[in-house]
């Protein structure tokens, strides 16, 4: 009888699906994907779910390979020593290799009243809960807290639908954007009627049922408060006794292998390679998923896994259903002056959204066909690691 290698992938998002599909290249590998939902969430479309223009879900049959077994359940604990995971409903499941791709969600906030009166939108369930709240109060003003991509997209989506929207930045609008890109986004938001509150004193200090209070004493009235300020990760790795960074991401080496156990690799938002994690994004998640799978496949083949070689192209943000911006960047993820905005920017954003699904579906039908994680990245990652290590040595007096 032929022996099989059992690989469990925890998390069915962009990184987990990419990893699971890619692992099916070998006939002697059995891949199980464990996810708490029975459908794939297009997380980059959650703002459309909030605005009512998209449901942000796909059947797994559209993106997951036929050779991947899907288990709809939640992993409550990882037993690294026993090479098994404990499921909330299904009991223990053993593995030979584990891919940790649990993703990210809303970060808990210490701001008084935020948990009681603000509505996060980082997960499918949160966006689905917000939708009927908005439907029940069609005339209510909306205050969106947080001016990263999620906040900007949500504010634009709701304003385009006719809502009165205030976007509270807590600092600058679109911190990642180049100054030119920021001016473009501000102009579009202004054209949509979004009131942007930025600069010193725009940090939120309290949320009540019908208002948002700022650090400079201002009080913004509003019927619905949407919270998009920051992301957190599940605490599964920490609860399981594995090494994590300060945010709870699983610490790995540059091959995405856990520093505690070479049978565990991580990918996506929940990975902290060399404690120098990449920006939480779909753009990073899929290449990381492919890299994690390649690490497992290399070990099965008796080869040395390749180190992380991540590159970035920029950041795309939709500004309503027709317009958007693609902010180009250097490969090390630093924004540059050049961007594409307006109608072309909107078309480019939609093209990227649809191409992501195509990449996953392509890997499902032809495992190993995805190549973007192998694009030469230059020396930036190595230089960043050297700088971090030099600073650590300076602090330690070495």
Buried (B, 14 or more C-beta within 10 A) or exposed (E): EEEEBBBBBBBBBBBBBBBBBBBBBBEEBBBBBBBEBEBBBBBBBBBBBBBEBBBBBBEBEEBBBEBBEBBBBBBEBBBBEEBBBBBEEBEEBEBBBBBBBBBBBBBEBEBBBBBEBBBBBBBBEBBBEBBEBBEEEEEBBBBBBBBBBBBBBBBBBBBBBEBBBBBBBBEBBBEBBBEBBBEBBBEBBEBBEBBBBBEEEBBBBBBBEBBBBBEEEEEBEBBBBBBBBBBBBBEBBBEBEBBBBEBBBBBBBBBBBBBBBBBBBBBBBBBBBBBBBBEBBBBBBBBBBBBBBBBBBBBBEEEEBBBBBBBBBBBBBBBBBEBBBBBBBBBBBEBEEEBBBBEEBBBBBBEBBEEBBEBBBBBBEEBBEBEEBBEEBEEBBBEEBEEEEEEEEEEEEE
